[in-house]
């Protein structure tokens, strides 16, 4: 059964730098996801560390935080039917080499690290991530 959901999407520094934000937004809109709110921000390394706290124990954590804070990002609240799973499908696999054709990461991702977008992986994380950027 489908239901209206909200999820967080981040256009990461590599994609913002290459002026891909509008292209990525268009993919969401064409797939019935509405951009409810959006803003362009530049996180400090400390803010990125707080955001990615869930990955703290992983070996890539420090590099991830450095990367997310390396330049401006566009954060968006997407809304639509089954928004969490739909956004994840539109993004494609984390490694652009393994992503399906015409997914955002296949089209625009540079590498597993610079894969252009982030999306919430569950409804619980979507709420936490939306609160992090839009409710503080």
N, CA, C and O atoms as a printed pandas DataFrame, in Angstrom:
     atom_number atom_name residue_name chain_id  residue_number  x_coord  y_coord  z_coord
0              1         N          UNK        A               1    0.841   -1.191    0.000
1              2        CA          UNK        A               1    0.000    0.000    0.000
2              3         C          UNK        A               1    0.879    1.245    0.000
3              4         O          UNK        A               1    1.866    1.315    0.734
4              5         N          UNK        A               2    0.528    2.210   -0.808
5              6        CA          UNK        A               2    1.339    3.425   -0.884
6              7         C          UNK        A               2    0.806    4.463    0.091
7              8         O          UNK        A               2   -0.388    4.528    0.385
8              9         N          UNK        A               3    1.739    5.272    0.580
9             10        CA          UNK        A               3    1.320    6.343    1.477
10            11         C          UNK        A               3    2.222    7.550    1.280
11            12         O          UNK        A               3    3.368    7.432    0.848
12            13         N          UNK        A               4    1.677    8.707    1.606
13            14        CA          UNK        A               4    2.406    9.952    1.477
14            15         C          UNK        A               4    3.500    9.999    2.540
15            16         O          UNK        A               4    3.234    9.826    3.729
16            17         N          UNK        A               5    4.714   10.231    2.102
17            18        CA          UNK        A               5    5.853   10.285    3.009
18            19         C          UNK        A               5    6.707   11.503    2.687
19            20         O          UNK        A               5    6.581   12.112    1.625
20            21         N          UNK        A               6    7.581   11.842    3.635
21            22        CA          UNK        A               6    8.607   12.842    3.394
22            23         C          UNK        A               6    9.962   12.185    3.597
23            24         O          UNK        A               6   10.119   11.309    4.448
24            25         N          UNK        A               7   10.938   12.614    2.810
25            26        CA          UNK        A               7   12.299   12.123    2.948
26            27         C          UNK        A               7   13.259   13.280    2.721
27            28         O          UNK        A               7   12.888   14.310    2.157
28            29         N          UNK        A               8   14.490   13.099    3.166
29            30        CA          UNK        A               8   15.501   14.131    2.957
30            31         C          UNK        A               8   16.371   13.755    1.769
31            32         O          UNK        A               8   16.756   12.598    1.598
32            33         N          UNK        A               9   16.667   14.747    0.960
33            34        CA          UNK        A               9   17.630   14.578   -0.121
34            35         C          UNK        A               9   18.701   15.642    0.032
35            36         O          UNK        A               9   18.403   16.799    0.327
36            37         N          UNK        A              10   19.942   15.246   -0.170
37            38        CA          UNK        A              10   21.045   16.196   -0.195
38            39         C          UNK        A              10   21.724   16.099   -1.554
39            40         O          UNK        A              10   22.113   15.015   -1.991
40            41         N          UNK        A              11   21.861   17.240   -2.215
41            42        CA          UNK        A              11   22.717   17.319   -3.394
42            43         C          UNK        A              11   24.093   17.672   -2.829
43            44         O          UNK        A              11   24.295   18.757   -2.285
44            45         N          UNK        A              12   25.027   16.741   -2.967
45            46        CA          UNK        A              12   26.333   16.845   -2.319
46            47         C          UNK        A              12   27.250   17.850   -3.033
47            48         O          UNK        A              12   26.962   18.288   -4.147
48            49         N          UNK        A              13   28.367   18.209   -2.365
49            50        CA          UNK        A              13   29.246   19.254   -2.916
50            51         C          UNK        A              13   29.694   19.041   -4.363
51            52         O          UNK        A              13   29.760   20.003   -5.129
52            53         N          UNK        A              14   30.003   17.799   -4.754
53            54        CA          UNK        A              14   30.475   17.592   -6.131
54            55         C          UNK        A              14   29.409   17.971   -7.155
55            56         O          UNK        A              14   29.730   18.515   -8.211
56            57         N          UNK        A              15   28.149   17.688   -6.851
57            58        CA          UNK        A              15   27.063   17.979   -7.791
58            59         C          UNK        A              15   26.680   19.464   -7.765
59            60         O          UNK        A              15   26.350   20.037   -8.803
60            61         N          UNK        A              16   26.724   20.085   -6.586
61            62        CA          UNK        A              16   26.448   21.528   -6.493
62            63         C          UNK        A              16   27.507   22.290   -7.289
63            64         O          UNK        A              16   27.197   23.216   -8.038
64            65         N          UNK        A              17   28.764   21.879   -7.108
65            66        CA          UNK        A              17   29.880   22.518   -7.797
66            67         C          UNK        A              17   29.739   22.431   -9.318
67            68         O          UNK        A              17   30.153   23.339  -10.038
68            69         N          UNK        A              18   29.153   21.337   -9.797
69            70        CA          UNK        A              18   28.959   21.145  -11.244
70            71         C          UNK        A              18   27.594   21.661  -11.721
71            72         O          UNK        A              18   27.166   21.357  -12.834
72            73         N          UNK        A              19   26.921   22.437  -10.875
73            74        CA          UNK        A              19   25.624   23.041  -11.235
74            75         C          UNK        A              19   24.577   22.012  -11.658
75            76         O          UNK        A              19   23.858   22.220  -12.636
76            77         N          UNK        A              20   24.493   20.906  -10.925
77            78        CA          UNK        A              20   23.553   19.835  -11.265
78            79         C          UNK        A              20   22.275   19.853  -10.431
79            80         O          UNK        A              20   21.407   18.998  -10.608
80            81         N          UNK        A              21   22.158   20.813   -9.532
81            82        CA          UNK        A              21   21.006   20.835   -8.624
82            83         C          UNK        A              21   19.675   20.828   -9.376
83            84         O          UNK        A              21   18.785   20.047   -9.039
84            85         N          UNK        A              22   19.526   21.671  -10.372
85            86        CA          UNK        A              22   18.253   21.740  -11.118
86            87         C          UNK        A              22   17.987   20.449  -11.886
87            88         O          UNK        A              22   16.847   19.991  -11.949
88            89         N          UNK        A              23   19.038   19.857  -12.473
89            90        CA          UNK        A              23   18.867   18.580  -13.190
90            91         C          UNK        A              23   18.332   17.507  -12.236
91            92         O          UNK        A              23   17.437   16.737  -12.585
92            93         N          UNK        A              24   18.896   17.473  -11.034
93            94        CA          UNK        A              24   18.495   16.466  -10.044
94            95         C          UNK        A              24   17.070   16.741   -9.561
95            96         O          UNK        A              24   16.272   15.815   -9.419
96            97         N          UNK        A              25   16.752   18.015   -9.307
97            98        CA          UNK        A              25   15.379   18.372   -8.907
98            99         C          UNK        A              25   14.383   17.936   -9.977
99           100         O          UNK        A              25   13.301   17.444   -9.655
100          101         N          UNK        A              26   14.739   18.113  -11.236
101          102        CA          UNK        A              26   13.856   17.737  -12.348
102          103         C          UNK        A              26   13.553   16.249  -12.331
103          104         O          UNK        A              26   12.426   15.839  -12.610
104          105         N          UNK        A              27   14.553   15.437  -12.004
105          106        CA          UNK        A              27   14.336   13.984  -11.911
106          107         C          UNK        A              27   13.308   13.687  -10.818
107          108         O          UNK        A              27   12.418   12.858  -11.011
108          109         N          UNK        A              28   13.429   14.359   -9.677
109          110        CA          UNK        A              28   12.445   14.158   -8.601
110          111         C          UNK        A              28   11.047   14.548   -9.076
111          112         O          UNK        A              28   10.094   13.788   -8.904
112          113         N          UNK        A              29   10.929   15.727   -9.669
113          114        CA          UNK        A              29    9.622   16.237  -10.098
114          115         C          UNK        A              29    8.981   15.332  -11.141
115          116         O          UNK        A              29    7.777   15.082  -11.088
116          117         N          UNK        A              30    9.775   14.838  -12.089
117          118        CA          UNK        A              30    9.251   13.946  -13.141
118          119         C          UNK        A              30    8.762   12.627  -12.553
119          120         O          UNK        A              30    7.984   11.913  -13.185
120          121         N          UNK        A              31    9.215   12.305  -11.347
121          122        CA          UNK        A              31    8.831   11.051  -10.697
122          123         C          UNK        A              31    7.880   11.279   -9.529
123          124         O          UNK        A              31    7.823   10.483   -8.592
124          125         N          UNK        A              32    7.139   12.376   -9.600
125          126        CA          UNK        A              32    6.069   12.686   -8.639
126          127         C          UNK        A              32    6.544   12.932   -7.210
127          128         O          UNK        A              32    5.806   12.673   -6.259
128          129         N          UNK        A              33    7.759   13.426   -7.051
129          130        CA          UNK        A              33    8.219   13.881   -5.745
130          131         C          UNK        A              33    8.209   15.404   -5.755
131          132         O          UNK        A              33    8.765   16.034   -6.655
132          133         N          UNK        A              34    7.581   15.979   -4.760
133          134        CA          UNK        A              34    7.478   17.433   -4.643
134          135         C          UNK        A              34    8.573   17.921   -3.708
135          136         O          UNK        A              34    8.817   17.319   -2.663
136          137         N          UNK        A              35    9.234   19.014   -4.084
137          138        CA          UNK        A              35   10.224   19.637   -3.202
138          139         C          UNK        A              35    9.454   20.576   -2.269
139          140         O          UNK        A              35    9.054   21.669   -2.669
140          141         N          UNK        A              36    9.252   20.139   -1.025
141          142        CA          UNK        A              36    8.473   20.920   -0.054
142          143         C          UNK        A              36    9.266   22.106    0.475
143          144         O          UNK        A              36    8.731   23.207    0.610
144          145         N          UNK        A              37   10.537   21.882    0.775
145          146        CA          UNK        A              37   11.427   22.939    1.257
146          147         C          UNK        A              37   12.811   22.632    0.729
147          148         O          UNK        A              37   13.167   21.470    0.535
148          149         N          UNK        A              38   13.592   23.677    0.495
149          150        CA          UNK        A              38   14.986   23.465    0.110
150          151         C          UNK        A              38   15.808   24.670    0.528
151          152         O          UNK        A              38   15.301   25.787    0.629
152          153         N          UNK        A              39   17.087   24.420    0.769
153          154        CA          UNK        A              39   18.004   25.518    1.058
154          155         C          UNK        A              39   19.426   25.072    0.767
155          156         O          UNK        A              39   19.788   23.904    0.906
156          157         N          UNK        A              40   20.207   26.048    0.359
157          158        CA          UNK        A              40   21.620   25.802    0.089
158          159         C          UNK        A              40   22.395   26.244    1.318
159          160         O          UNK        A              40   22.255   27.376    1.781
160          161         N          UNK        A              41   23.215   25.339    1.842
161          162        CA          UNK        A              41   23.976   25.642    3.048
162          163         C          UNK        A              41   25.395   25.100    2.905
163          164         O          UNK        A              41   25.685   24.311    2.005
164          165         N          UNK        A              42   26.261   25.531    3.794
165          166        CA          UNK        A              42   27.626   25.002    3.857
166          167         C          UNK        A              42   27.856   24.537    5.296
167          168         O          UNK        A              42   27.967   25.351    6.213
168          169         N          UNK        A              43   27.926   23.232    5.478
169          170        CA          UNK        A              43   28.109   22.664    6.812
170          171         C          UNK        A              43   29.555   22.799    7.276
171          172         O          UNK        A              43   30.488   22.741    6.475
172          173         N          UNK        A              44   29.721   22.978    8.573
173          174        CA          UNK        A              44   31.060   22.873    9.156
174          175         C          UNK        A              44   31.374   21.382    9.282
175          176         O          UNK        A              44   30.478   20.544    9.179
176          177         N          UNK        A              45   32.632   21.061    9.503
177          178        CA          UNK        A              45   32.997   19.647    9.686
178          179         C          UNK        A              45   32.289   19.072   10.917
179          180         O          UNK        A              45   31.906   17.902   10.924
180          181         N          UNK        A              46   32.117   19.894   11.955
181          182        CA          UNK        A              46   31.433   19.452   13.171
182          183         C          UNK        A              46   29.961   19.132   12.896
183          184         O          UNK        A              46   29.432   18.141   13.400
184          185         N          UNK        A              47   29.309   19.971   12.100
185          186        CA          UNK        A              47   27.901   19.715   11.737
186          187         C          UNK        A              47   27.787   18.449   10.903
187          188         O          UNK        A              47   26.871   17.651   11.104
188          189         N          UNK        A              48   28.707   18.260    9.971
189          190        CA          UNK        A              48   28.700   17.046    9.149
190          191         C          UNK        A              48   28.913   15.815   10.032
191          192         O          UNK        A              48   28.284   14.779    9.819
192          193         N          UNK        A              49   29.797   15.931   11.018
193          194        CA          UNK        A              49   30.059   14.824   11.943
194          195         C          UNK        A              49   28.803   14.478   12.739
195          196         O          UNK        A              49   28.506   13.306   12.967
196          197         N          UNK        A              50   28.075   15.500   13.155
197          198        CA          UNK        A              50   26.820   15.288   13.881
198          199         C          UNK        A              50   25.783   14.611   12.976
199          200         O          UNK        A              50   25.097   13.679   13.397
200          201         N          UNK        A              51   25.677   15.084   11.740
201          202        CA          UNK        A              51   24.710   14.529   10.798
202          203         C          UNK        A              51   24.992   13.046   10.525
203          204         O          UNK        A              51   24.075   12.225   10.506
204          205         N          UNK        A              52   26.264   12.718   10.315
205          206        CA          UNK        A              52   26.655   11.347    9.963
206          207         C          UNK        A              52   27.037   10.503   11.183
207          208         O          UNK        A              52   27.689    9.468   11.043
208          209         N          UNK        A              53   26.631   10.944   12.374
209          210        CA          UNK        A              53   26.974   10.256   13.622
210          211         C          UNK        A              53   26.679    8.755   13.561
211          212         O          UNK        A              53   27.395    7.955   14.163
212          213         N          UNK        A              54   25.639    8.380   12.843
213          214        CA          UNK        A              54   25.235    6.977   12.716
214          215         C          UNK        A              54   26.366    6.129   12.108
215          216         O          UNK        A              54   26.417    4.918   12.323
216          217         N          UNK        A              55   27.273    6.768   11.349
217          218        CA          UNK        A              55   28.384    6.052   10.695
218          219         C          UNK        A              55   29.703    6.183   11.454
219          220         O          UNK        A              55   30.757    5.806   10.942
220          221         N          UNK        A              56   29.643    6.712   12.662
221          222        CA          UNK        A              56   30.836    7.033   13.449
222          223         C          UNK        A              56   31.867    5.905   13.545
223          224         O          UNK        A              56   33.071    6.162   13.530
224          225         N          UNK        A              57   31.404    4.676   13.641
225          226        CA          UNK        A              57   32.319    3.547   13.832
226          227         C          UNK        A              57   32.900    3.032   12.516
227          228         O          UNK        A              57   33.760    2.151   12.528
228          229         N          UNK        A              58   32.450    3.563   11.396
229          230        CA          UNK        A              58   32.887    3.041   10.101
230          231         C          UNK        A              58   34.198    3.699    9.657
231          232         O          UNK        A              58   34.462    4.852    9.997
232          233         N          UNK        A              59   35.011    2.968    8.900
233          234        CA          UNK        A              59   36.320    3.495    8.501
234          235         C          UNK        A              59   36.237    4.738    7.604
235          236         O          UNK        A              59   37.165    5.546    7.586
236          237         N          UNK        A              60   35.152    4.895    6.874
237          238        CA          UNK        A              60   35.024    6.034    5.953
238          239         C          UNK        A              60   34.433    7.284    6.598
239          240         O          UNK        A              60   34.262    8.304    5.930
240          241         N          UNK        A              61   34.120    7.212    7.895
241          242        CA          UNK        A              61   33.415    8.305    8.591
242          243         C          UNK        A              61   34.116    9.665    8.447
243          244         O          UNK        A              61   33.483   10.651    8.070
244          245         N          UNK        A              62   35.402    9.716    8.743
245          246        CA          UNK        A              62   36.112   10.991    8.715
246          247         C          UNK        A              62   36.126   11.591    7.308
247          248         O          UNK        A              62   35.903   12.790    7.137
248          249         N          UNK        A              63   36.387   10.760    6.310
249          250        CA          UNK        A              63   36.416   11.229    4.920
250          251         C          UNK        A              63   35.024   11.722    4.496
251          252         O          UNK        A              63   34.900   12.717    3.783
252          253         N          UNK        A              64   33.995   11.018    4.940
253          254        CA          UNK        A              64   32.617   11.391    4.630
254          255         C          UNK        A              64   32.295   12.775    5.193
255          256         O          UNK        A              64   31.701   13.609    4.509
256          257         N          UNK        A              65   32.686   13.008    6.430
257          258        CA          UNK        A              65   32.434   14.303    7.075
258          259         C          UNK        A              65   33.221   15.422    6.387
259          260         O          UNK        A              65   32.694   16.512    6.167
260          261         N          UNK        A              66   34.464   15.150    6.056
261          262        CA          UNK        A              66   35.293   16.140    5.358
262          263         C          UNK        A              66   34.670   16.496    4.011
263          264         O          UNK        A              66   34.598   17.665    3.631
264          265         N          UNK        A              67   34.222   15.464    3.299
265          266        CA          UNK        A              67   33.630   15.680    1.981
266          267         C          UNK        A              67   32.333   16.487    2.068
267          268         O          UNK        A              67   32.159   17.453    1.325
268          269         N          UNK        A              68   31.416   16.101    2.970
269          270        CA          UNK        A              68   30.124   16.786    3.056
270          271         C          UNK        A              68   30.300   18.257    3.439
271          272         O          UNK        A              68   29.474   19.097    3.081
272          273         N          UNK        A              69   31.368   18.564    4.160
273          274        CA          UNK        A              69   31.610   19.947    4.573
274          275         C          UNK        A              69   32.578   20.685    3.636
275          276         O          UNK        A              69   32.990   21.807    3.930
276          277         N          UNK        A              70   32.938   20.061    2.516
277          278        CA          UNK        A              70   33.941   20.649    1.608
278          279         C          UNK        A              70   33.401   21.757    0.711
279          280         O          UNK        A              70   34.178   22.465    0.070
280          281         N          UNK        A              71   32.091   21.913    0.659
281          282        CA          UNK        A              71   31.501   22.952   -0.187
282          283         C          UNK        A              71   30.010   23.020    0.071
283          284         O          UNK        A              71   29.473   22.243    0.860
284          285         N          UNK        A              72   29.341   23.951   -0.596
285          286        CA          UNK        A              72   27.889   24.083   -0.403
286          287         C          UNK        A              72   27.139   22.809   -0.792
287          288         O          UNK        A              72   27.548   22.075   -1.691
288          289         N          UNK        A              73   26.035   22.571   -0.092
289          290        CA          UNK        A              73   25.126   21.471   -0.414
290          291         C          UNK        A              73   23.713   22.039   -0.531
291          292         O          UNK        A              73   23.424   23.117   -0.012
292          293         N          UNK        A              74   22.853   21.318   -1.205
293          294        CA          UNK        A              74   21.437   21.676   -1.284
294          295         C          UNK        A              74   20.667   20.602   -0.538
295          296         O          UNK        A              74   20.701   19.429   -0.912
296          297         N          UNK        A              75   19.972   21.007    0.520
297          298        CA          UNK        A              75   19.149   20.058    1.266
298          299         C          UNK        A              75   17.690   20.296    0.903
299          300         O          UNK        A              75   17.243   21.437    0.790
300          301         N          UNK        A              76   16.950   19.196    0.721
301          302        CA          UNK        A              76   15.551   19.286    0.298
302          303         C          UNK        A              76   14.690   18.295    1.057
303          304         O          UNK        A              76   15.117   17.179    1.353
304          305         N          UNK        A              77   13.478   18.714    1.366
305          306        CA          UNK        A              77   12.463   17.788    1.857
306          307         C          UNK        A              77   11.636   17.400    0.634
307          308         O          UNK        A              77   11.005   18.245   -0.001
308          309         N          UNK        A              78   11.655   16.112    0.320
309          310        CA          UNK        A              78   10.861   15.593   -0.787
310          311         C          UNK        A              78    9.617   14.944   -0.217
311          312         O          UNK        A              78    9.670   14.281    0.819
312          313         N          UNK        A              79    8.493   15.136   -0.900
313          314        CA          UNK        A              79    7.242   14.531   -0.446
314          315         C          UNK        A              79    6.574   13.835   -1.614
315          316         O          UNK        A              79    6.551   14.345   -2.734
316          317         N          UNK        A              80    6.026   12.648   -1.327
317          318        CA          UNK        A              80    5.294   11.909   -2.352
318          319         C          UNK        A              80    4.927   10.532   -1.848
319          320         O          UNK        A              80    5.215   10.173   -0.706
320          321         N          UNK        A              81    4.287    9.764   -2.712
321          322        CA          UNK        A              81    3.908    8.389   -2.373
322          323         C          UNK        A              81    5.190    7.577   -2.186
323          324         O          UNK        A              81    6.048    7.538   -3.068
324          325         N          UNK        A              82    5.304    6.932   -1.029
325          326        CA          UNK        A              82    6.472    6.091   -0.745
326          327         C          UNK        A              82    7.791    6.806   -1.048
327          328         O          UNK        A              82    8.688    6.237   -1.671
328          329         N          UNK        A              83    7.896    8.055   -0.601
329          330        CA          UNK        A              83    9.026    8.925   -0.954
330          331         C          UNK        A              83   10.388    8.336   -0.593
331          332         O          UNK        A              83   11.346    8.498   -1.350
332          333         N          UNK        A              84   10.489    7.658    0.549
333          334        CA          UNK        A              84   11.792    7.119    0.964
334          335         C          UNK        A              84   12.299    6.101   -0.057
335          336         O          UNK        A              84   13.415    6.234   -0.561
336          337         N          UNK        A              85   11.495    5.094   -0.363
337          338        CA          UNK        A              85   11.948    4.055   -1.296
338          339         C          UNK        A              85   12.055    4.585   -2.724
339          340         O          UNK        A              85   12.954    4.182   -3.462
340          341         N          UNK        A              86   11.160    5.474   -3.120
341          342        CA          UNK        A              86   11.231    6.045   -4.464
342          343         C          UNK        A              86   12.514    6.846   -4.641
343          344         O          UNK        A              86   13.192    6.712   -5.660
344          345         N          UNK        A              87   12.854    7.678   -3.658
345          346        CA          UNK        A              87   14.088    8.463   -3.755
346          347         C          UNK        A              87   15.304    7.547   -3.832
347          348         O          UNK        A              87   16.227    7.810   -4.602
348          349         N          UNK        A              88   15.314    6.484   -3.050
349          350        CA          UNK        A              88   16.455    5.557   -3.068
350          351         C          UNK        A              88   16.569    4.874   -4.426
351          352         O          UNK        A              88   17.673    4.646   -4.921
352          353         N          UNK        A              89   15.439    4.552   -5.020
353          354        CA          UNK        A              89   15.442    3.944   -6.353
354          355         C          UNK        A              89   15.976    4.942   -7.390
355          356         O          UNK        A              89   16.766    4.578   -8.261
356          357         N          UNK        A              90   15.540    6.194   -7.287
357          358        CA          UNK        A              90   15.993    7.220   -8.234
358          359         C          UNK        A              90   17.486    7.517   -8.090
359          360         O          UNK        A              90   18.158    7.822   -9.075
360          361         N          UNK        A              91   18.006    7.427   -6.854
361          362        CA          UNK        A              91   19.431    7.692   -6.638
362          363         C          UNK        A              91   20.295    6.597   -7.243
363          364         O          UNK        A              91   21.316    6.892   -7.864
364          365         N          UNK        A              92   19.907    5.342   -7.074
365          366        CA          UNK        A              92   20.722    4.229   -7.548
366          367         C          UNK        A              92   21.731    3.796   -6.497
367          368         O          UNK        A              92   21.802    4.378   -5.415
368          369         N          UNK        A              93   22.503    2.783   -6.821
369          370        CA          UNK        A              93   23.480    2.209   -5.895
370          371         C          UNK        A              93   24.506    3.261   -5.466
371          372         O          UNK        A              93   24.807    4.195   -6.208
372          373         N          UNK        A              94   25.034    3.085   -4.250
373          374        CA          UNK        A              94   26.010    4.027   -3.694
374          375         C          UNK        A              94   27.197    4.219   -4.626
375          376         O          UNK        A              94   27.661    5.343   -4.817
376          377         N          UNK        A              95   27.690    3.130   -5.207
377          378        CA          UNK        A              95   28.791    3.209   -6.169
378          379         C          UNK        A              95   28.206    3.420   -7.562
379          380         O          UNK        A              95   27.514    2.546   -8.084
380          381         N          UNK        A              96   28.483    4.584   -8.169
381          382        CA          UNK        A              96   27.911    4.878   -9.495
382          383         C          UNK        A              96   28.184    3.787  -10.536
383          384         O          UNK        A              96   27.380    3.592  -11.448
384          385         N          UNK        A              97   29.306    3.078  -10.409
385          386        CA          UNK        A              97   29.625    2.000  -11.362
386          387         C          UNK        A              97   28.597    0.885  -11.295
387          388         O          UNK        A              97   28.363    0.194  -12.286
388          389         N          UNK        A              98   27.975    0.704  -10.119
389          390        CA          UNK        A              98   26.995   -0.370   -9.932
390          391         C          UNK        A              98   25.550    0.117  -10.028
391          392         O          UNK        A              98   24.619   -0.678   -9.897
392          393         N          UNK        A              99   25.360    1.400  -10.252
393          394        CA          UNK        A              99   24.005    1.971  -10.286
394          395         C          UNK        A              99   23.317    1.646  -11.609
395          396         O          UNK        A              99   23.963    1.549  -12.653
396          397         N          UNK        A             100   21.997    1.479  -11.548
397          398        CA          UNK        A             100   21.212    1.220  -12.752
398          399         C          UNK        A             100   21.257    2.427  -13.678
399          400         O          UNK        A             100   21.455    3.560  -13.239
400          401         N          UNK        A             101   21.069    2.163  -14.968
401          402        CA          UNK        A             101   21.037    3.227  -15.972
402          403         C          UNK        A             101   19.994    4.280  -15.606
403          404         O          UNK        A             101   18.935    3.957  -15.068
404          405         N          UNK        A             102   20.300    5.530  -15.898
405          406        CA          UNK        A             102   19.401    6.673  -15.698
406          407         C          UNK        A             102   19.086    6.983  -14.247
407          408         O          UNK        A             102   18.194    7.785  -13.974
408          409         N          UNK        A             103   19.799    6.364  -13.300
409          410        CA          UNK        A             103   19.657    6.800  -11.908
410          411         C          UNK        A             103   20.572    8.021  -11.718
411          412         O          UNK        A             103   21.492    8.250  -12.503
412          413         N          UNK        A             104   20.303    8.782  -10.680
413          414        CA          UNK        A             104   21.071   10.012  -10.446
414          415         C          UNK        A             104   22.559    9.705  -10.308
415          416         O          UNK        A             104   23.393   10.406  -10.881
416          417         N          UNK        A             105   22.892    8.670   -9.556
417          418        CA          UNK        A             105   24.313    8.361   -9.350
418          419         C          UNK        A             105   24.978    7.833  -10.619
419          420         O          UNK        A             105   26.163    8.083  -10.840
420          421         N          UNK        A             106   24.235    7.106  -11.455
421          422        CA          UNK        A             106   24.805    6.636  -12.729
422          423         C          UNK        A             106   25.052    7.829  -13.643
423          424         O          UNK        A             106   26.080    7.906  -14.315
424          425         N          UNK        A             107   24.094    8.765  -13.661
425          426        CA          UNK        A             107   24.208    9.933  -14.539
426          427         C          UNK        A             107   25.279   10.913  -14.081
427          428         O          UNK        A             107   26.018   11.451  -14.904
428          429         N          UNK        A             108   25.370   11.152  -12.762
429          430        CA          UNK        A             108   26.182   12.261  -12.271
430          431         C          UNK        A             108   27.272   11.892  -11.274
431          432         O          UNK        A             108   28.189   12.682  -11.052
432          433         N          UNK        A             109   27.194   10.713  -10.671
433          434        CA          UNK        A             109   28.188   10.337   -9.668
434          435         C          UNK        A             109   29.575   10.194  -10.278
435          436         O          UNK        A             109   29.723    9.712  -11.401
436          437         N          UNK        A             110   30.581   10.615   -9.535
437          438        CA          UNK        A             110   31.973   10.548   -9.993
438          439         C          UNK        A             110   32.628    9.277   -9.448
439          440         O          UNK        A             110   33.374    8.597  -10.153
440          441         N          UNK        A             111   32.334    8.968   -8.175
441          442        CA          UNK        A             111   32.949    7.818   -7.505
442          443         C          UNK        A             111   32.045    7.405   -6.344
443          444         O          UNK        A             111   31.023    8.036   -6.074
444          445         N          UNK        A             112   32.446    6.335   -5.669
445          446        CA          UNK        A             112   31.662    5.880   -4.513
446          447         C          UNK        A             112   31.614    6.974   -3.440
447          448         O          UNK        A             112   30.627    7.077   -2.713
448          449         N          UNK        A             113   32.664    7.786   -3.336
449          450        CA          UNK        A             113   32.710    8.878   -2.362
450          451         C          UNK        A             113   31.963   10.109   -2.871
451          452         O          UNK        A             113   31.199   10.729   -2.132
452          453         N          UNK        A             114   32.186   10.455   -4.124
453          454        CA          UNK        A             114   31.541   11.632   -4.724
454          455         C          UNK        A             114   30.389   11.151   -5.599
455          456         O          UNK        A             114   30.451   11.194   -6.828
456          457         N          UNK        A             115   29.329   10.689   -4.921
457          458        CA          UNK        A             115   28.220   10.080   -5.659
458          459         C          UNK        A             115   27.015   11.009   -5.804
459          460         O          UNK        A             115   25.903   10.563   -6.088
460          461         N          UNK        A             116   27.251   12.294   -5.604
461          462        CA          UNK        A             116   26.315   13.386   -5.931
462          463         C          UNK        A             116   25.112   13.583   -5.020
463          464         O          UNK        A             116   24.679   14.721   -4.837
464          465         N          UNK        A             117   24.554   12.527   -4.441
465          466        CA          UNK        A             117   23.339   12.691   -3.640
466          467         C          UNK        A             117   23.327   11.789   -2.404
467          468         O          UNK        A             117   23.978   10.746   -2.354
468          469         N          UNK        A             118   22.563   12.234   -1.417
469          470        CA          UNK        A             118   22.258   11.438   -0.233
470          471         C          UNK        A             118   20.739   11.392   -0.117
471          472         O          UNK        A             118   20.055   12.362   -0.442
472          473         N          UNK        A             119   20.221   10.273    0.343
473          474        CA          UNK        A             119   18.798   10.171    0.631
474          475         C          UNK        A             119   18.581    9.335    1.867
475          476         O          UNK        A             119   19.314    8.374    2.101
476          477         N          UNK        A             120   17.592    9.679    2.661
477          478        CA          UNK        A             120   17.271    8.924    3.873
478          479         C          UNK        A             120   16.998    7.465    3.521
479          480         O          UNK        A             120   16.425    7.166    2.474
480          481         N          UNK        A             121   17.420    6.552    4.417
481          482        CA          UNK        A             121   17.248    5.130    4.125
482          483         C          UNK        A             121   16.061    4.492    4.844
483          484         O          UNK        A             121   15.794    3.303    4.674
484          485         N          UNK        A             122   15.345    5.293    5.654
485          486        CA          UNK        A             122   14.160    4.772    6.345
486          487         C          UNK        A             122   13.296    5.960    6.769
487          488         O          UNK        A             122   13.754    7.102    6.765
488          489         N          UNK        A             123   12.053    5.682    7.131
489          490        CA          UNK        A             123   11.174    6.756    7.606
490          491         C          UNK        A             123   11.705    7.388    8.892
491          492         O          UNK        A             123   11.637    8.604    9.069
492          493         N          UNK        A             124   12.234    6.551    9.786
493          494        CA          UNK        A             124   12.789    7.080   11.042
494          495         C          UNK        A             124   13.960    8.011   10.773
495          496         O          UNK        A             124   14.040    9.100   11.340
496          497         N          UNK        A             125   14.878    7.572    9.895
497          498        CA          UNK        A             125   16.021    8.431    9.564
498          499         C          UNK        A             125   15.585    9.667    8.794
499          500         O          UNK        A             125   16.176   10.734    8.955
500          501         N          UNK        A             126   14.566    9.540    7.964
501          502        CA          UNK        A             126   14.059   10.704    7.228
502          503         C          UNK        A             126   13.586   11.776    8.208
503          504         O          UNK        A             126   13.889   12.957    8.033
504          505         N          UNK        A             127   12.852   11.370    9.226
505          506        CA          UNK        A             127   12.371   12.327   10.219
506          507         C          UNK        A             127   13.548   12.982   10.947
507          508         O          UNK        A             127   13.587   14.201   11.112
508          509         N          UNK        A             128   14.502   12.159   11.379
509          510        CA          UNK        A             128   15.674   12.673   12.089
510          511         C          UNK        A             128   16.468   13.640   11.199
511          512         O          UNK        A             128   16.885   14.706   11.652
512          513         N          UNK        A             129   16.672   13.264    9.940
513          514        CA          UNK        A             129   17.470   14.081    9.027
514          515         C          UNK        A             129   16.750   15.377    8.646
515          516         O          UNK        A             129   17.383   16.427    8.543
516          517         N          UNK        A             130   15.444   15.310    8.440
517          518        CA          UNK        A             130   14.667   16.528    8.145
518          519         C          UNK        A             130   14.740   17.468    9.348
519          520         O          UNK        A             130   14.951   18.671    9.196
520          521         N          UNK        A             131   14.565   16.908   10.537
521          522        CA          UNK        A             131   14.660   17.735   11.755
522          523         C          UNK        A             131   16.034   18.383   11.872
523          524         O          UNK        A             131   16.141   19.545   12.266
524          525         N          UNK        A             132   17.082   17.641   11.532
525          526        CA          UNK        A             132   18.454   18.157   11.633
526          527         C          UNK        A             132   18.621   19.430   10.802
527          528         O          UNK        A             132   19.223   20.398   11.266
528          529         N          UNK        A             133   18.091   19.433    9.576
529          530        CA          UNK        A             133   18.303   20.572    8.676
530          531         C          UNK        A             133   17.204   21.627    8.715
531          532         O          UNK        A             133   17.473   22.796    8.438
532          533         N          UNK        A             134   15.987   21.250    9.048
533          534        CA          UNK        A             134   14.873   22.192    8.892
534          535         C          UNK        A             134   14.128   22.547   10.171
535          536         O          UNK        A             134   13.312   23.469   10.156
536          537         N          UNK        A             135   14.374   21.860   11.263
537          538        CA          UNK        A             135   13.593   22.126   12.463
538          539         C          UNK        A             135   14.428   22.642   13.625
539          540         O          UNK        A             135   13.908   22.815   14.727
540          541         N          UNK        A             136   15.712   22.892   13.396
541          542        CA          UNK        A             136   16.584   23.371   14.494
542          543         C          UNK        A             136   16.426   24.858   14.718
543          544         O          UNK        A             136   17.079   25.423   15.596
